[in-house]
Structure formats: structure tokens, C-alpha cells
Amino acid sequence: MDSRTHTDTALPQTWVERIFEVMAASYGARFADAWRGTDPHTVKAVWARKLGALTPDQIRRGLESLEQCKFPPTLPEFVALCKQAVPQAHRLKLPAPRPTPEQREQGRQRFAEIKRGLGRA
């Protein structure tokens, strides 16, 4: 998906089409059956309006979360998937960088300069 800013406008039709393609590929007949008897244009227009309030990252998160759903999500369920917090386990955790001996010495010298500038050394 391309980059766009968070707005209150409807999601572009191409995005909704892509979301529906992903769900159809993921759920097959279950997804098609969910919309039987409805006008697909109306369904997609409603999804576009509701999803237009979400950010691209939120929509991406919702699509990535589909694997946890046994059945295709309804619009409110998909919005909830999009808005769920990113689990801490998925965040990259790196140790704090350790300064080199040279960097520590530079820091000490800089601190001494600041102290002298404040008249405390």
C-alpha cells in the first residue's frame, strides 16, 4: 500500500479491493458467503468509509492479524484487529549501545568543560 496520511475521508477504492482480495484468498468461500445477498458495491463503500479513519500501519496490522481469525472478520472485527496494540514480543529489542573508552573520555572532558563554564570546577 502506498503512503498516505491519516484522514477522515474514505479509503481509496483500490485499497478496499486489495483488502477484499486478501480476505478472499485467505478464506475462500467463507468470505464470499459472508456477503451473499448484499450489494458488493455498498459493502465496499461502507468499508471504505470506516477504514478511512485508520492509518496505513493500522490497516497493515489488521491484514497481518488475519491469521489469528478462523473465520473472515466482520467490519467491526477487522477494525478491532487494525487497532490492536503491537505485542511487545514483536518489537525489536536491542541492548543499549555501550560507549567506547574513547567516547567515555570525550564525555568526561565535555562534562568538565560544562562544569568550568558554570564556575563549578
A tleap script that builds the chain and sets N, CA, C and O, in Angstrom:
source leaprc.protein.ff14SB
mol = sequence {
  NMET ASP SER ARG THR HIE THR ASP THR ALA
  LEU PRO GLN THR TRP VAL GLU ARG ILE PHE
  GLU VAL MET ALA ALA SER TYR GLY ALA ARG
  PHE ALA ASP ALA TRP ARG GLY THR ASP PRO
  HIE THR VAL LYS ALA VAL TRP ALA ARG LYS
  LEU GLY ALA LEU THR PRO ASP GLN ILE ARG
  ARG GLY LEU GLU SER LEU GLU GLN CYS LYS
  PHE PRO PRO THR LEU PRO GLU PHE VAL ALA
  LEU CYS LYS GLN ALA VAL PRO GLN ALA HIE
  ARG LEU LYS LEU PRO ALA PRO ARG PRO THR
  PRO GLU GLN ARG GLU GLN GLY ARG GLN ARG
  PHE ALA GLU ILE LYS ARG GLY LEU GLY ARG
  CALA
}
set mol.1.N position { 0.843 -1.180 0.000 }
set mol.1.CA position { 0.000 0.000 0.000 }
set mol.1.C position { 0.881 1.232 0.000 }
set mol.1.O position { 1.966 1.222 0.581 }
set mol.2.N position { 0.431 2.278 -0.636 }
set mol.2.CA position { 1.235 3.489 -0.701 }
set mol.2.C position { 1.116 4.261 0.597 }
set mol.2.O position { 0.293 3.941 1.455 }
set mol.3.N position { 1.947 5.282 0.731 }
set mol.3.CA position { 1.894 6.057 1.963 }
set mol.3.C position { 0.854 7.154 1.819 }
set mol.3.O position { 0.733 7.794 0.775 }
set mol.4.N position { 0.107 7.354 2.894 }
set mol.4.CA position { -0.872 8.426 2.939 }
set mol.4.C position { -1.016 8.842 4.381 }
set mol.4.O position { -0.644 8.099 5.290 }
set mol.5.N position { -1.544 10.006 4.590 }
set mol.5.CA position { -1.695 10.494 5.945 }
set mol.5.C position { -3.048 10.099 6.491 }
set mol.5.O position { -3.973 9.786 5.741 }
set mol.6.N position { -3.148 10.117 7.792 }
set mol.6.CA position { -4.396 9.798 8.486 }
set mol.6.C position { -5.430 10.876 8.182 }
set mol.6.O position { -5.188 12.058 8.426 }
set mol.7.N position { -6.563 10.479 7.659 }
set mol.7.CA position { -7.616 11.431 7.345 }
set mol.7.C position { -8.955 10.847 7.718 }
set mol.7.O position { -9.048 9.675 8.082 }
set mol.8.N position { -9.998 11.659 7.629 }
set mol.8.CA position { -11.351 11.203 7.887 }
set mol.8.C position { -12.078 10.885 6.590 }
set mol.8.O position { -13.295 10.696 6.604 }
set mol.9.N position { -11.378 10.823 5.490 }
set mol.9.CA position { -12.002 10.531 4.214 }
set mol.9.C position { -12.041 9.026 4.006 }
set mol.9.O position { -11.417 8.259 4.739 }
set mol.10.N position { -12.787 8.627 2.993 }
set mol.10.CA position { -12.889 7.206 2.685 }
set mol.10.C position { -11.567 6.669 2.167 }
set mol.10.O position { -10.790 7.380 1.530 }
set mol.11.N position { -11.335 5.421 2.451 }
set mol.11.CA position { -10.159 4.731 1.946 }
set mol.11.C position { -10.275 4.625 0.432 }
set mol.11.O position { -11.373 4.407 -0.079 }
set mol.12.N position { -9.178 4.773 -0.296 }
set mol.12.CA position { -9.260 4.636 -1.756 }
set mol.12.C position { -9.840 3.272 -2.151 }
set mol.12.O position { -9.571 2.259 -1.507 }
set mol.13.N position { -10.618 3.269 -3.192 }
set mol.13.CA position { -11.279 2.043 -3.646 }
set mol.13.C position { -10.267 0.937 -3.932 }
set mol.13.O position { -10.547 -0.233 -3.672 }
set mol.14.N position { -9.106 1.284 -4.457 }
set mol.14.CA position { -8.094 0.266 -4.762 }
set mol.14.C position { -7.615 -0.440 -3.495 }
set mol.14.O position { -7.291 -1.627 -3.528 }
set mol.15.N position { -7.572 0.288 -2.383 }
set mol.15.CA position { -7.163 -0.324 -1.115 }
set mol.15.C position { -8.219 -1.318 -0.654 }
set mol.15.O position { -7.900 -2.430 -0.232 }
set mol.16.N position { -9.491 -0.899 -0.740 }
set mol.16.CA position { -10.577 -1.790 -0.318 }
set mol.16.C position { -10.584 -3.040 -1.187 }
set mol.16.O position { -10.761 -4.149 -0.683 }
set mol.17.N position { -10.393 -2.864 -2.487 }
set mol.17.CA position { -10.334 -4.015 -3.393 }
set mol.17.C position { -9.217 -4.960 -2.968 }
set mol.17.O position { -9.399 -6.178 -2.955 }
set mol.18.N position { -8.070 -4.402 -2.624 }
set mol.18.CA position { -6.928 -5.231 -2.220 }
set mol.18.C position { -7.218 -5.960 -0.913 }
set mol.18.O position { -6.875 -7.135 -0.778 }
set mol.19.N position { -7.839 -5.292 0.043 }
set mol.19.CA position { -8.194 -5.927 1.316 }
set mol.19.C position { -9.138 -7.093 1.056 }
set mol.19.O position { -8.976 -8.172 1.626 }
set mol.20.N position { -10.127 -6.869 0.190 }
set mol.20.CA position { -11.085 -7.928 -0.121 }
set mol.20.C position { -10.404 -9.074 -0.864 }
set mol.20.O position { -10.764 -10.234 -0.663 }
set mol.21.N position { -9.433 -8.771 -1.715 }
set mol.21.CA position { -8.686 -9.820 -2.417 }
set mol.21.C position { -7.908 -10.685 -1.421 }
set mol.21.O position { -7.892 -11.911 -1.536 }
set mol.22.N position { -7.272 -10.045 -0.455 }
set mol.22.CA position { -6.506 -10.782 0.552 }
set mol.22.C position { -7.444 -11.678 1.362 }
set mol.22.O position { -7.128 -12.838 1.624 }
set mol.23.N position { -8.585 -11.140 1.750 }
set mol.23.CA position { -9.525 -11.939 2.542 }
set mol.23.C position { -10.120 -13.079 1.712 }
set mol.23.O position { -10.295 -14.187 2.219 }
set mol.24.N position { -10.426 -12.818 0.456 }
set mol.24.CA position { -10.957 -13.877 -0.412 }
set mol.24.C position { -9.922 -14.980 -0.578 }
set mol.24.O position { -10.260 -16.163 -0.552 }
set mol.25.N position { -8.661 -14.595 -0.747 }
set mol.25.CA position { -7.601 -15.595 -0.883 }
set mol.25.C position { -7.383 -16.355 0.420 }
set mol.25.O position { -7.041 -17.537 0.401 }
set mol.26.N position { -7.576 -15.695 1.529 }
set mol.26.CA position { -7.355 -16.317 2.837 }
set mol.26.C position { -8.501 -17.217 3.268 }
set mol.26.O position { -8.273 -18.266 3.869 }
set mol.27.N position { -9.747 -16.811 2.963 }
set mol.27.CA position { -10.917 -17.513 3.484 }
set mol.27.C position { -11.767 -18.220 2.431 }
set mol.27.O position { -12.674 -18.983 2.766 }
set mol.28.N position { -11.474 -17.967 1.172 }
set mol.28.CA position { -12.206 -18.647 0.105 }
set mol.28.C position { -13.710 -18.431 0.174 }
set mol.28.O position { -14.186 -17.302 0.296 }
set mol.29.N position { -14.457 -19.544 0.094 }
set mol.29.CA position { -15.916 -19.484 0.060 }
set mol.29.C position { -16.499 -18.863 1.328 }
set mol.29.O position { -17.562 -18.244 1.279 }
set mol.30.N position { -15.821 -19.022 2.451 }
set mol.30.CA position { -16.329 -18.411 3.695 }
set mol.30.C position { -16.458 -16.900 3.539 }
set mol.30.O position { -17.419 -16.295 4.014 }
set mol.31.N position { -15.487 -16.305 2.873 }
set mol.31.CA position { -15.538 -14.856 2.682 }
set mol.31.C position { -16.663 -14.493 1.724 }
set mol.31.O position { -17.426 -13.564 1.990 }
set mol.32.N position { -16.775 -15.211 0.620 }
set mol.32.CA position { -17.839 -14.935 -0.356 }
set mol.32.C position { -19.213 -15.130 0.279 }
set mol.32.O position { -20.130 -14.349 0.026 }
set mol.33.N position { -19.359 -16.168 1.102 }
set mol.33.CA position { -20.652 -16.443 1.750 }
set mol.33.C position { -21.051 -15.341 2.728 }
set mol.33.O position { -22.236 -15.091 2.949 }
set mol.34.N position { -20.046 -14.687 3.308 }
set mol.34.CA position { -20.341 -13.634 4.281 }
set mol.34.C position { -21.106 -12.479 3.648 }
set mol.34.O position { -21.823 -11.758 4.341 }
set mol.35.N position { -20.960 -12.295 2.331 }
set mol.35.CA position { -21.585 -11.165 1.652 }
set mol.35.C position { -22.717 -11.580 0.714 }
set mol.35.O position { -23.237 -10.761 -0.044 }
set mol.36.N position { -23.090 -12.844 0.769 }
set mol.36.CA position { -24.178 -13.324 -0.088 }
set mol.36.C position { -25.453 -12.518 0.207 }
set mol.36.O position { -25.805 -12.293 1.365 }
set mol.37.N position { -26.126 -12.096 -0.849 }
set mol.37.CA position { -27.375 -11.354 -0.695 }
set mol.37.C position { -27.182 -9.869 -0.468 }
set mol.37.O position { -28.159 -9.148 -0.266 }
set mol.38.N position { -25.944 -9.393 -0.497 }
set mol.38.CA position { -25.689 -7.962 -0.311 }
set mol.38.C position { -25.128 -7.390 -1.601 }
set mol.38.O position { -24.606 -8.118 -2.445 }
set mol.39.N position { -25.242 -6.094 -1.738 }
set mol.39.CA position { -24.667 -5.410 -2.890 }
set mol.39.C position { -23.182 -5.193 -2.607 }
set mol.39.O position { -22.847 -4.447 -1.686 }
set mol.40.N position { -22.276 -5.823 -3.372 }
set mol.40.CA position { -20.847 -5.691 -3.077 }
set mol.40.C position { -20.344 -4.256 -3.136 }
set mol.40.O position { -19.424 -3.895 -2.402 }
set mol.41.N position { -20.929 -3.439 -3.992 }
set mol.41.CA position { -20.502 -2.032 -4.071 }
set mol.41.C position { -20.836 -1.286 -2.789 }
set mol.41.O position { -20.047 -0.470 -2.314 }
set mol.42.N position { -22.007 -1.568 -2.231 }
set mol.42.CA position { -22.410 -0.928 -0.972 }
set mol.42.C position { -21.516 -1.402 0.163 }
set mol.42.O position { -21.072 -0.596 0.981 }
set mol.43.N position { -21.248 -2.700 0.219 }
set mol.43.CA position { -20.388 -3.253 1.270 }
set mol.43.C position { -19.009 -2.586 1.211 }
set mol.43.O position { -18.484 -2.148 2.235 }
set mol.44.N position { -18.436 -2.512 0.028 }
set mol.44.CA position { -17.108 -1.919 -0.116 }
set mol.44.C position { -17.110 -0.425 0.195 }
set mol.44.O position { -16.128 0.100 0.721 }
set mol.45.N position { -18.200 0.259 -0.125 }
set mol.45.CA position { -18.290 1.693 0.189 }
set mol.45.C position { -18.332 1.916 1.698 }
set mol.45.O position { -17.711 2.847 2.211 }
set mol.46.N position { -19.068 1.055 2.407 }
set mol.46.CA position { -19.141 1.171 3.866 }
set mol.46.C position { -17.766 0.873 4.477 }
set mol.46.O position { -17.317 1.587 5.373 }
set mol.47.N position { -17.109 -0.168 3.997 }
set mol.47.CA position { -15.764 -0.494 4.481 }
set mol.47.C position { -14.814 0.671 4.202 }
set mol.47.O position { -14.010 1.032 5.060 }
set mol.48.N position { -14.901 1.253 3.022 }
set mol.48.CA position { -14.014 2.370 2.661 }
set mol.48.C position { -14.197 3.544 3.616 }
set mol.48.O position { -13.216 4.145 4.055 }
set mol.49.N position { -15.446 3.872 3.941 }
set mol.49.CA position { -15.699 4.997 4.862 }
set mol.49.C position { -15.160 4.690 6.253 }
set mol.49.O position { -14.507 5.534 6.867 }
set mol.50.N position { -15.425 3.503 6.744 }
set mol.50.CA position { -14.995 3.155 8.105 }
set mol.50.C position { -13.472 3.031 8.201 }
set mol.50.O position { -12.868 3.500 9.166 }
set mol.51.N position { -12.858 2.401 7.206 }
set mol.51.CA position { -11.413 2.202 7.243 }
set mol.51.C position { -10.636 3.473 6.903 }
set mol.51.O position { -9.433 3.548 7.154 }
set mol.52.N position { -11.310 4.465 6.338 }
set mol.52.CA position { -10.658 5.729 6.021 }
set mol.52.C position { -10.151 6.466 7.244 }
set mol.52.O position { -9.295 7.344 7.130 }
set mol.53.N position { -10.668 6.122 8.410 }
set mol.53.CA position { -10.228 6.762 9.650 }
set mol.53.C position { -8.966 6.112 10.214 }
set mol.53.O position { -8.425 6.577 11.217 }
set mol.54.N position { -8.493 5.037 9.574 }
set mol.54.CA position { -7.322 4.320 10.073 }
set mol.54.C position { -6.069 4.733 9.305 }
set mol.54.O position { -6.146 5.244 8.188 }
set mol.55.N position { -4.939 4.505 9.916 }
set mol.55.CA position { -3.662 4.785 9.261 }
set mol.55.C position { -3.260 3.575 8.413 }
set mol.55.O position { -3.764 2.472 8.626 }
set mol.56.N position { -2.363 3.777 7.465 }
set mol.56.CA position { -1.868 2.634 6.685 }
set mol.56.C position { -1.241 1.547 7.567 }
set mol.56.O position { -1.410 0.357 7.299 }
set mol.57.N position { -0.524 1.952 8.610 }
set mol.57.CA position { 0.075 0.960 9.507 }
set mol.57.C position { -0.989 0.154 10.236 }
set mol.57.O position { -0.822 -1.048 10.442 }
set mol.58.N position { -2.078 0.800 10.627 }
set mol.58.CA position { -3.153 0.076 11.298 }
set mol.58.C position { -3.794 -0.943 10.347 }
set mol.58.O position { -4.083 -2.072 10.744 }
set mol.59.N position { -4.010 -0.544 9.108 }
set mol.59.CA position { -4.609 -1.465 8.133 }
set mol.59.C position { -3.665 -2.630 7.877 }
set mol.59.O position { -4.101 -3.777 7.789 }
set mol.60.N position { -2.387 -2.342 7.759 }
set mol.60.CA position { -1.394 -3.397 7.577 }
set mol.60.C position { -1.431 -4.360 8.758 }
set mol.60.O position { -1.371 -5.575 8.572 }
set mol.61.N position { -1.529 -3.824 9.965 }
set mol.61.CA position { -1.593 -4.656 11.166 }
set mol.61.C position { -2.826 -5.548 11.127 }
set mol.61.O position { -2.760 -6.719 11.500 }
set mol.62.N position { -3.948 -4.998 10.676 }
set mol.62.CA position { -5.167 -5.795 10.569 }
set mol.62.C position { -5.011 -6.938 9.584 }
set mol.62.O position { -5.426 -8.063 9.860 }
set mol.63.N position { -4.413 -6.653 8.437 }
set mol.63.CA position { -4.199 -7.712 7.437 }
set mol.63.C position { -3.236 -8.774 7.961 }
set mol.63.O position { -3.440 -9.968 7.740 }
set mol.64.N position { -2.200 -8.340 8.649 }
set mol.64.CA position { -1.240 -9.295 9.203 }
set mol.64.C position { -1.857 -10.135 10.322 }
set mol.64.O position { -1.383 -11.234 10.609 }
set mol.65.N position { -2.914 -9.617 10.953 }
set mol.65.CA position { -3.554 -10.325 12.059 }
set mol.65.C position { -4.615 -11.317 11.594 }
set mol.65.O position { -5.175 -12.047 12.412 }
set mol.66.N position { -4.894 -11.354 10.317 }
set mol.66.CA position { -5.937 -12.254 9.814 }
set mol.66.C position { -5.643 -13.716 10.141 }
set mol.66.O position { -6.569 -14.512 10.298 }
set mol.67.N position { -4.373 -14.073 10.243 }
set mol.67.CA position { -4.028 -15.465 10.503 }
set mol.67.C position { -4.562 -15.970 11.838 }
set mol.67.O position { -4.669 -17.180 12.039 }
set mol.68.N position { -4.897 -15.069 12.746 }
set mol.68.CA position { -5.450 -15.494 14.025 }
set mol.68.C position { -6.971 -15.671 13.980 }
set mol.68.O position { -7.577 -16.078 14.972 }
set mol.69.N position { -7.590 -15.367 12.832 }
set mol.69.CA position { -9.039 -15.475 12.695 }
set mol.69.C position { -9.406 -16.732 11.911 }
set mol.69.O position { -8.978 -16.902 10.770 }
set mol.70.N position { -10.191 -17.601 12.516 }
set mol.70.CA position { -10.634 -18.820 11.845 }
set mol.70.C position { -11.650 -18.502 10.756 }
set mol.70.O position { -11.712 -19.189 9.737 }
set mol.71.N position { -12.441 -17.466 10.972 }
set mol.71.CA position { -13.473 -17.055 10.024 }
set mol.71.C position { -13.178 -15.628 9.563 }
set mol.71.O position { -12.508 -14.877 10.272 }
set mol.72.N position { -13.671 -15.251 8.388 }
set mol.72.CA position { -13.426 -13.883 7.928 }
set mol.72.C position { -14.047 -12.873 8.901 }
set mol.72.O position { -15.186 -13.050 9.335 }
set mol.73.N position { -13.313 -11.833 9.239 }
set mol.73.CA position { -13.838 -10.858 10.194 }
set mol.73.C position { -14.916 -9.970 9.569 }
set mol.73.O position { -14.897 -9.671 8.375 }
set mol.74.N position { -15.835 -9.571 10.406 }
set mol.74.CA position { -16.803 -8.549 10.017 }
set mol.74.C position { -16.069 -7.215 10.012 }
set mol.74.O position { -14.914 -7.141 10.430 }
set mol.75.N position { -16.718 -6.180 9.551 }
set mol.75.CA position { -16.089 -4.856 9.542 }
set mol.75.C position { -15.658 -4.433 10.952 }
set mol.75.O position { -14.513 -4.018 11.130 }
set mol.76.N position { -16.542 -4.525 11.965 }
set mol.76.CA position { -16.086 -4.133 13.313 }
set mol.76.C position { -14.933 -5.001 13.825 }
set mol.76.O position { -14.041 -4.504 14.512 }
set mol.77.N position { -14.950 -6.291 13.493 }
set mol.77.CA position { -13.862 -7.165 13.927 }
set mol.77.C position { -12.554 -6.791 13.228 }
set mol.77.O position { -11.492 -6.809 13.850 }
set mol.78.N position { -12.628 -6.455 11.942 }
set mol.78.CA position { -11.421 -6.066 11.220 }
set mol.78.C position { -10.868 -4.748 11.765 }
set mol.78.O position { -9.654 -4.601 11.913 }
set mol.79.N position { -11.738 -3.801 12.061 }
set mol.79.CA position { -11.291 -2.530 12.651 }
set mol.79.C position { -10.595 -2.797 13.978 }
set mol.79.O position { -9.564 -2.192 14.271 }
set mol.80.N position { -11.155 -3.705 14.785 }
set mol.80.CA position { -10.526 -4.048 16.071 }
set mol.80.C position { -9.151 -4.670 15.847 }
set mol.80.O position { -8.214 -4.375 16.589 }
set mol.81.N position { -9.016 -5.529 14.832 }
set mol.81.CA position { -7.706 -6.106 14.513 }
set mol.81.C position { -6.720 -5.006 14.135 }
set mol.81.O position { -5.554 -5.036 14.528 }
set mol.82.N position { -7.202 -4.044 13.373 }
set mol.82.CA position { -6.335 -2.936 12.940 }
set mol.82.C position { -5.876 -2.081 14.112 }
set mol.82.O position { -4.756 -1.570 14.112 }
set mol.83.N position { -6.729 -1.927 15.099 }
set mol.83.CA position { -6.428 -1.032 16.212 }
set mol.83.C position { -5.721 -1.708 17.380 }
set mol.83.O position { -5.319 -1.039 18.332 }
set mol.84.N position { -5.567 -3.021 17.315 }
set mol.84.CA position { -4.940 -3.704 18.448 }
set mol.84.C position { -3.489 -3.267 18.598 }
set mol.84.O position { -2.811 -2.926 17.629 }
set mol.85.N position { -3.045 -3.291 19.832 }
set mol.85.CA position { -1.670 -2.880 20.126 }
set mol.85.C position { -0.696 -3.917 19.582 }
set mol.85.O position { -1.011 -5.106 19.521 }
set mol.86.N position { 0.472 -3.466 19.193 }
set mol.86.CA position { 1.510 -4.371 18.731 }
set mol.86.C position { 2.101 -5.058 19.955 }
set mol.86.O position { 2.583 -4.381 20.863 }
set mol.87.N position { 2.073 -6.403 20.001 }
set mol.87.CA position { 2.627 -7.102 21.171 }
set mol.87.C position { 4.102 -6.783 21.345 }
set mol.87.O position { 4.838 -6.634 20.370 }
set mol.88.N position { 4.522 -6.681 22.592 }
set mol.88.CA position { 5.916 -6.360 22.899 }
set mol.88.C position { 6.873 -7.382 22.291 }
set mol.88.O position { 7.985 -7.023 21.903 }
set mol.89.N position { 6.466 -8.636 22.201 }
set mol.89.CA position { 7.347 -9.677 21.677 }
set mol.89.C position { 7.724 -9.420 20.227 }
set mol.89.O position { 8.751 -9.912 19.761 }
set mol.90.N position { 6.910 -8.657 19.509 }
set mol.90.CA position { 7.183 -8.383 18.111 }
set mol.90.C position { 8.047 -7.144 17.904 }
set mol.90.O position { 8.491 -6.872 16.789 }
set mol.91.N position { 8.277 -6.416 18.948 }
set mol.91.CA position { 9.106 -5.223 18.823 }
set mol.91.C position { 10.570 -5.618 18.924 }
set mol.91.O position { 10.943 -6.475 19.726 }
set mol.92.N position { 11.374 -4.995 18.118 }
set mol.92.CA position { 12.796 -5.273 18.114 }
set mol.92.C position { 13.409 -4.769 19.414 }
set mol.92.O position { 13.262 -3.600 19.772 }
set mol.93.N position { 14.090 -5.657 20.109 }
set mol.93.CA position { 14.719 -5.281 21.374 }
set mol.93.C position { 16.227 -5.430 21.229 }
set mol.93.O position { 16.747 -6.535 21.070 }
set mol.94.N position { 16.897 -4.327 21.284 }
set mol.94.CA position { 18.350 -4.321 21.206 }
set mol.94.C position { 18.914 -3.796 22.514 }
set mol.94.O position { 18.310 -2.937 23.155 }
set mol.95.N position { 20.060 -4.306 22.909 }
set mol.95.CA position { 20.661 -3.760 24.123 }
set mol.95.C position { 21.090 -2.316 23.891 }
set mol.95.O position { 21.370 -1.906 22.765 }
set mol.96.N position { 21.134 -1.566 24.966 }
set mol.96.CA position { 21.589 -0.178 24.860 }
set mol.96.C position { 23.030 -0.176 24.370 }
set mol.96.O position { 23.832 -1.002 24.805 }
set mol.97.N position { 23.366 0.736 23.475 }
set mol.97.CA position { 24.746 0.768 22.976 }
set mol.97.C position { 25.712 1.119 24.100 }
set mol.97.O position { 25.423 1.969 24.941 }
set mol.98.N position { 26.843 0.465 24.103 }
set mol.98.CA position { 27.868 0.730 25.113 }
set mol.98.C position { 28.898 1.672 24.508 }
set mol.98.O position { 29.407 1.423 23.415 }
set mol.99.N position { 29.206 2.749 25.216 }
set mol.99.CA position { 30.205 3.677 24.676 }
set mol.99.C position { 31.596 3.055 24.707 }
set mol.99.O position { 31.926 2.252 25.579 }
set mol.100.N position { 32.384 3.448 23.743 }
set mol.100.CA position { 33.782 3.004 23.697 }
set mol.100.C position { 34.558 3.777 24.759 }
set mol.100.O position { 34.083 4.799 25.254 }
set mol.101.N position { 35.745 3.297 25.111 }
set mol.101.CA position { 36.559 4.057 26.084 }
set mol.101.C position { 36.816 5.492 25.606 }
set mol.101.O position { 36.847 6.425 26.409 }
set mol.102.N position { 37.001 5.659 24.281 }
set mol.102.CA position { 37.242 6.994 23.749 }
set mol.102.C position { 36.005 7.888 23.931 }
set mol.102.O position { 36.127 9.066 24.266 }
set mol.103.N position { 34.844 7.326 23.712 }
set mol.103.CA position { 33.603 8.095 23.872 }
set mol.103.C position { 33.385 8.467 25.335 }
set mol.103.O position { 32.921 9.567 25.634 }
set mol.104.N position { 33.720 7.549 26.254 }
set mol.104.CA position { 33.593 7.865 27.686 }
set mol.104.C position { 34.517 9.014 28.065 }
set mol.104.O position { 34.132 9.916 28.809 }
set mol.105.N position { 35.735 8.970 27.548 }
set mol.105.CA position { 36.702 10.034 27.846 }
set mol.105.C position { 36.226 11.365 27.270 }
set mol.105.O position { 36.337 12.400 27.927 }
set mol.106.N position { 35.700 11.346 26.056 }
set mol.106.CA position { 35.159 12.568 25.457 }
set mol.106.C position { 34.006 13.104 26.307 }
set mol.106.O position { 33.878 14.314 26.492 }
set mol.107.N position { 33.175 12.208 26.820 }
set mol.107.CA position { 32.064 12.623 27.676 }
set mol.107.C position { 32.554 13.262 28.962 }
set mol.107.O position { 32.007 14.270 29.410 }
set mol.108.N position { 33.600 12.669 29.562 }
set mol.108.CA position { 34.176 13.243 30.787 }
set mol.108.C position { 34.741 14.639 30.526 }
set mol.108.O position { 34.542 15.564 31.313 }
set mol.109.N position { 35.455 14.769 29.396 }
set mol.109.CA position { 36.034 16.070 29.044 }
set mol.109.C position { 34.935 17.100 28.816 }
set mol.109.O position { 35.050 18.240 29.268 }
set mol.110.N position { 33.886 16.715 28.130 }
set mol.110.CA position { 32.773 17.639 27.848 }
set mol.110.C position { 32.090 18.061 29.147 }
set mol.110.O position { 31.732 19.225 29.328 }
set mol.111.N position { 31.917 17.087 30.054 }
set mol.111.CA position { 31.298 17.389 31.342 }
set mol.111.C position { 32.170 18.364 32.132 }
set mol.111.O position { 31.663 19.291 32.763 }
set mol.112.N position { 33.496 18.144 32.091 }
set mol.112.CA position { 34.413 19.053 32.797 }
set mol.112.C position { 34.330 20.458 32.210 }
set mol.112.O position { 34.368 21.437 32.955 }
set mol.113.N position { 34.216 20.576 30.874 }
set mol.113.CA position { 34.075 21.874 30.233 }
set mol.113.C position { 32.785 22.580 30.685 }
set mol.113.O position { 32.781 23.782 30.952 }
set mol.114.N position { 31.719 21.824 30.761 }
set mol.114.CA position { 30.433 22.397 31.190 }
set mol.114.C position { 30.530 22.892 32.625 }
set mol.114.O position { 30.061 23.983 32.950 }
set mol.115.N position { 31.147 22.072 33.487 }
set mol.115.CA position { 31.315 22.481 34.881 }
set mol.115.C position { 32.133 23.762 34.986 }
set mol.115.O position { 31.787 24.668 35.743 }
set mol.116.N position { 33.247 23.833 34.204 }
set mol.116.CA position { 34.083 25.051 34.230 }
set mol.116.C position { 33.259 26.243 33.762 }
set mol.116.O position { 33.362 27.332 34.328 }
set mol.117.N position { 32.435 26.041 32.722 }
set mol.117.CA position { 31.611 27.110 32.193 }
set mol.117.C position { 30.598 27.613 33.223 }
set mol.117.O position { 30.196 28.776 33.194 }
set mol.118.N position { 30.198 26.738 34.121 }
set mol.118.CA position { 29.248 27.119 35.159 }
set mol.118.C position { 29.942 27.608 36.415 }
set mol.118.O position { 29.291 27.975 37.393 }
set mol.119.N position { 31.304 27.611 36.382 }
set mol.119.CA position { 32.066 28.093 37.535 }
set mol.119.C position { 32.099 27.102 38.675 }
set mol.119.O position { 32.235 27.499 39.832 }
set mol.120.N position { 31.979 25.817 38.375 }
set mol.120.CA position { 31.970 24.798 39.429 }
set mol.120.C position { 33.194 23.903 39.382 }
set mol.120.O position { 33.205 22.857 40.031 }
set mol.121.N position { 34.197 24.266 38.659 }
set mol.121.CA position { 35.373 23.389 38.607 }
set mol.121.C position { 36.619 24.138 38.989 }
set mol.121.O position { 37.707 23.561 39.002 }
savepdb mol mol.pdb
quit
